[in-house]
Amino acid sequence: MNWTDLKITVSTKDAETAEAIAQMAVPYGIYIEDYSDMLELVPQIAHIDLIDEDLLARSRTEAILHLYLPPEENPAEASAFLTHRLEAEGIPYRIETDQTLAEEDWANAWKRFYHPTHLGKRLVVCPSWEEYTPTPEELVMIPAWPLAAAPTTPPACAASCWSSSPLNIHAYWIWEPAAAFFPLPH
């Protein structure tokens, strides 16, 4: 099954209104790229070295809304509706129809954002599809990745659940409220 990626580019100040309009056109399958506050938020949730160079180069003044349309939807109709509503709101925009995406492409595409992550001096969380050679002092944890269908908790977010003291590291790996935890050996 092939899906169409309809991209709407607007100013970040208009992104919220454009998102509401996009929800009326396609109430499912919307992805928003808004990097306007990325540099302010990253130190709060992740290590700066986790940011892909391509993401750092993205515009901080424009947001891109991706509407993923299933094969039975007509991209021309969605585009006409969006054009009418965005112009009625006085929002400058660009609409483009990007490549057709095969559903199979999405199944593993998210994995490219997950790499080995160092937590403290000795612990490394490594996705099962990545290769990593630890030093003799390192302990490598390979999580089960239960959210493969919709990964929402990257290692950087889970890292906030870790605490350290000068002598030990006590770890709790939390994916969901019902997820198990893995204590580290002392």
HELIX and SHEET records of a PDB file:
HELIX    1   1 THR A   12  ASP A   14  5                                   3    
HELIX    2   2 ALA A   15  ALA A   25  1                                  11    
HELIX    3   3 MET A   38  ILE A   45  1                                   8    
HELIX    4   4 ILE A   48  LEU A   50  5                                   3    
HELIX    5   5 GLU A   53  LEU A   56  1                                   4    
HELIX    6   6 PRO A   75  ALA A   88  1                                  14    
HELIX    7   7 GLU A  103  ALA A  109  1                                   7    
HELIX    8   8 TRP A  110  PHE A  113  5                                   4    
HELIX    9   9 PRO A  155  ALA A  159  1                                   5    
SHEET    1   A 4 ILE A  30  ASP A  34  0                                        
SHEET    2   A 4 GLU A  62  LEU A  69 -1                                        
SHEET    3   A 4 ASN A   2  SER A  11 -1                                        
SHEET    4   A 4 ARG A  94  ALA A 102 -1                                        
SHEET    1   B 3 THR A 117  LEU A 119  0                                        
SHEET    2   B 3 LEU A 123  VAL A 125 -1                                        
SHEET    3   B 3 LEU A 139  MET A 141  1                                        
SHEET    1   C 2 SER A 163  SER A 164  0                                        
SHEET    2   C 2 ILE A 169  HIS A 170 -1                                        
END                                                                             
